[in-house]
Amino acid sequence: MTNLGQPNRIIMATKTANTDTLTQTIQGLGYASLVDFAREQARSILLQKIAYNQGRIDFFEQKYGLTFTQFCEQFEQIKSHSTLEKEDDSLIWETSIDVLHAYQNDVLSLNQ
């Protein structure tokens, strides 16, 4: 008769060994715990995404010489770009602002 519980114990032992190795590696890098490491990695990724979206916002502010609010207020008066181009830019610009704010809030949450 075969012991069906034996394979599960082997898998659990392997997972524990892998987790121990990971924990030791992370602590060797100077982090107190896996959670601290994960928090720092998440923060780093969020900051990269913030920089990317800020770059997109800066591009449109330079392109039109306006903030997004000013752009919306003066949309019809802007004749140097087609309506289709302005609409496309508006969608990307507004999304970039919304995403930027969401990522900024995520970073603040990580700091708490």
Buried (B, 14 or more C-beta within 10 A) or exposed (E): EEEEEEEEEEEEEEEEEEEEEEBEEBBEEEBEEBEEBEBBEBBEEBEEBBEBBBEBBEBBBEBBEBBBEEBEEEBEEBEEEEEEEBEEBBEBBBEBBEBBEEBBEBBEEEEE
